[in-house]
Amino acid sequence: MDRMYGFIGCGNMASAILGGMLAGGVCAPEQLMVYDVSAEKCETFRQKGVFVAKDAAELVRRCDVVVLAVKPQVYGSVLEGIKDAVDETKILVSIAAGISTDYVKKAIGFPCKVVRAMPNTPLLLGCGATALSRCPSVTDSEFEEVSRLFSASGIVENLPEESMNAVISVNGSSPAYVYLFAKAVIDSAVAQGIERKAAKRLIIQTLKGSAKMLDESGMEPDELIKMVASPGGTTLAALNSFSDDDFEKVIDNAMMACTTRAGELAK
């Protein structure tokens, strides 16, 4: 019998994961079910051949793997509403920041199977980076099944759960760091007389190329920096300015602030 995959919550992240599953051939539309308090969001998926549940409990009863794609502040009420439908065969996948597997198991009322995921918004383009961890009751084959849901839209890294708050600063929040860097470069370029559209195109392509070099060259970041920075040249002048402003410490401080906040929000 075909496995059924359910999504409670139909926001951007759920849409990205679900879209990747369909595009990657992980499952057929008839193997998918969604539920959201927004009938309009559900209708979008219904038109793609996806089943729509009348409520979250029905979805859990009918699905083998359930992705909890709701905001952390409503997790408690969602788990309360589905706990009677969860049994030892169900796999719950939490994608909310700070929601631990222990919190989910305690709310459900027994040591159910839980996988914790930290995806990022580039999943929307099939270029996501997702960190996953699991509780001991999830088997290797079940964990691989969950991994396929996310790897259809990017890469997956398996981590111990104690790293899941810290990893938010690495892949969950970091797209915003990159966007801020790009904005600063564009704004400076415009101040120097370069047309904004041209500056944006140039920095976008530079970011793409730099990421590709980092991914495919086999070289470490320090080695790649040396390739660009000639002694006494323009790049070195910029790097010296970064050093004077303690750029690496600024990044470290920001990442630690992100992790600290994740700990404050943790359940």
C-alpha positions in Angstrom: 0.0 0.0 0.0 1.3 3.5 -0.9 2.5 5.6 2.0 0.5 8.8 2.8 2.2 12.1 3.6 0.3 14.9 5.4 1.0 18.6 6.0 -0.7 20.4 8.9 -0.2 24.0 7.7 0.0 25.1 4.1 2.4 28.1 4.3 5.4 28.8 2.1 7.7 26.2 3.7 5.0 23.4 3.4 4.4 24.4 -0.2 8.1 24.3 -0.9 8.6 20.8 0.6 5.4 19.5 -1.0 6.3 21.0 -4.4 9.7 19.4 -4.2 8.2 16.0 -3.4 6.0 16.2 -6.4 8.6 17.5 -8.8 11.2 15.0 -7.6 8.8 12.0 -7.9 8.9 11.2 -4.2 5.2 10.6 -4.3 2.1 11.1 -6.4 -0.5 13.8 -5.6 -2.9 11.1 -4.3 -0.4 10.2 -1.6 -0.6 13.7 -0.2 -3.0 15.3 2.2 -3.1 18.8 3.7 -5.0 20.7 6.3 -4.9 24.4 7.1 -7.3 26.7 8.9 -7.3 28.7 5.6 -9.7 27.1 3.2 -8.2 29.2 0.4 -4.7 27.7 0.9 -6.2 24.2 1.0 -8.0 24.8 -2.3 -4.8 25.6 -4.0 -3.5 22.1 -3.2 -6.9 20.4 -4.0 -6.6 21.8 -7.5 -3.2 19.9 -7.8 -4.9 16.6 -6.9 -3.9 16.6 -3.3 -6.4 15.5 -0.7 -7.7 18.0 1.8 -8.6 16.8 5.4 -11.6 18.2 7.2 -9.4 18.7 10.3 -5.9 17.9 11.6 -6.9 14.7 13.5 -8.4 13.2 10.3 -5.1 14.0 8.5 -3.1 12.2 11.2 -5.3 9.2 11.1 -4.9 8.8 7.4 -1.2 9.7 7.0 1.9 7.7 7.8 4.2 10.8 7.9 2.9 14.1 9.2 4.8 17.4 8.8 3.8 19.9 11.4 4.3 23.1 9.4 2.7 25.6 11.8 4.0 28.5 13.9 5.7 27.6 17.2 3.0 29.6 19.2 0.2 27.3 18.0 2.1 24.0 18.4 0.6 23.3 21.8 -3.0 23.5 20.5 -2.2 21.6 17.3 -0.6 18.7 19.3 -3.5 18.7 21.7 -5.9 18.3 18.8 -4.1 15.4 17.1 -2.8 13.4 20.1 -5.6 10.9 20.1 -5.0 10.1 16.5 -1.2 9.5 16.9 0.0 5.9 17.4 3.3 4.2 17.5 3.4 3.9 13.6 3.1 7.6 12.9 6.1 9.8 12.2 5.8 13.4 13.2 8.1 15.9 11.6 8.5 19.3 13.4 9.9 22.2 11.2 9.4 25.0 13.8 12.4 26.6 15.4 12.9 25.6 19.1 10.3 22.8 19.2 12.2 19.8 20.6 11.3 16.1 20.1 10.8 15.8 23.9 8.2 18.7 23.8 6.3 16.9 21.0 6.4 13.5 22.8 5.3 15.0 26.1 2.3 16.8 24.4 1.3 13.7 22.5 1.5 11.7 25.8 3.8 8.8 24.8 7.3 8.4 23.2 6.0 8.7 19.6 8.3 8.9 16.6 9.5 12.5 16.0 12.0 14.0 13.5 13.1 17.6 14.0 13.9 19.6 10.9 15.4 23.0 10.3 14.9 23.9 6.6 15.4 27.3 5.0 13.5 29.5 2.5 15.6 28.6 -0.6 13.6 25.4 -0.6 11.1 27.5 -2.5 13.5 27.4 -5.4 14.7 23.8 -4.9 18.0 25.0 -3.5 17.3 24.5 0.2 19.6 23.4 3.0 17.9 21.3 5.8 19.3 20.0 9.0 17.6 16.9 10.5 17.7 15.1 13.8 15.6 12.2 15.2 14.5 10.7 18.4 15.7 7.1 19.2 12.4 5.4 18.2 12.7 6.5 14.6 14.3 3.7 12.6 17.0 4.2 9.9 14.6 3.4 7.1 12.0 5.9 8.6 14.6 8.6 8.9 15.7 8.0 5.3 12.1 8.3 4.2 11.8 11.7 5.9 15.2 12.8 4.5 13.9 12.2 1.0 11.1 14.7 1.6 13.6 17.5 2.1 16.4 16.3 -0.3 13.9 16.6 -3.1 14.3 20.4 -2.6 18.0 20.7 -1.7 20.6 19.1 0.5 20.1 17.5 3.9 22.6 17.2 6.8 21.9 14.9 9.8 22.8 16.3 13.2 22.3 15.4 16.9 19.4 17.2 18.4 21.6 19.2 20.8 22.9 21.1 17.7 19.5 22.0 16.3 19.2 25.4 18.0 22.7 26.4 17.0 22.2 25.3 13.4 19.5 27.9 12.9 22.2 30.5 12.7 24.0 28.4 10.0 21.2 27.7 7.5 17.9 28.8 8.9 18.5 32.5 9.5 21.6 32.9 7.3 19.8 33.7 4.1 18.9 37.0 5.7 22.6 37.7 6.4 23.4 37.2 2.7 20.6 39.5 1.7 21.9 42.1 4.1 25.4 41.8 2.7 24.0 42.1 -0.9 22.0 45.2 0.1 25.0 46.9 1.6 27.1 46.2 -1.5 24.3 47.5 -3.8 23.8 50.6 -1.6 27.5 51.4 -1.6 27.7 50.9 -5.4 24.9 53.3 -6.0 26.6 55.9 -3.7 29.7 55.5 -5.9 27.7 56.2 -9.0 26.8 52.7 -10.3 23.3 52.2 -11.5 21.3 50.1 -9.0 20.0 47.5 -11.5 23.6 46.9 -12.7 25.0 46.6 -9.2 22.3 44.1 -8.2 22.9 41.9 -11.2 26.6 42.0 -10.6 26.5 41.1 -6.9 23.9 38.4 -7.5 26.1 36.7 -10.1 29.1 37.1 -7.9 27.4 35.4 -5.0 26.3 32.5 -7.2 29.8 32.1 -8.6 31.5 32.4 -5.2 29.2 29.7 -3.8 29.9 27.5 -6.7 33.7 28.0 -6.2 33.3 27.2 -2.5 31.2 24.1 -3.4 33.2 22.7 -6.3 36.8 23.8 -6.0 37.7 21.6 -3.1 39.4 24.6 -1.5 38.9 26.1 1.9 37.6 29.6 2.3 41.0 31.0 3.3 42.5 29.5 0.1 39.9 31.1 -2.0 40.4 34.4 -0.3 44.1 34.3 -1.2 43.2 33.6 -4.9 41.4 37.0 -5.0 43.6 39.1 -2.8 46.8 40.1 -4.5 49.5 41.7 -2.2 49.0 45.4 -2.1 45.9 45.2 -4.3 42.3 46.5 -4.1 40.9 43.3 -2.5 43.5 43.4 0.3 42.5 47.0 1.0 38.9 45.9 1.5 39.9 42.9 3.6 42.1 45.1 5.8 39.1 47.4 6.3 37.0 44.3 7.3 39.7 43.3 9.7 39.9 46.8 11.2 36.1 46.6 11.8 36.4 43.1 13.3 34.1 41.6 10.6 34.5 38.0 11.7 33.6 38.9 15.3 30.5 40.8 14.0 29.4 37.6 12.3 30.2 35.4 15.3 28.2 37.8 17.6 25.2 37.7 15.2 25.3 33.9 15.1 25.5 33.6 18.8 22.6 36.1 19.3 20.6 33.9 16.9 21.4 30.7 18.9 20.7 32.5 22.2 17.3 33.5 21.0 16.6 30.0 19.7 17.3 28.8 23.2 15.0 31.3 24.7 12.2 30.2 22.4 12.9 26.5 22.9 10.2 24.1 24.2 
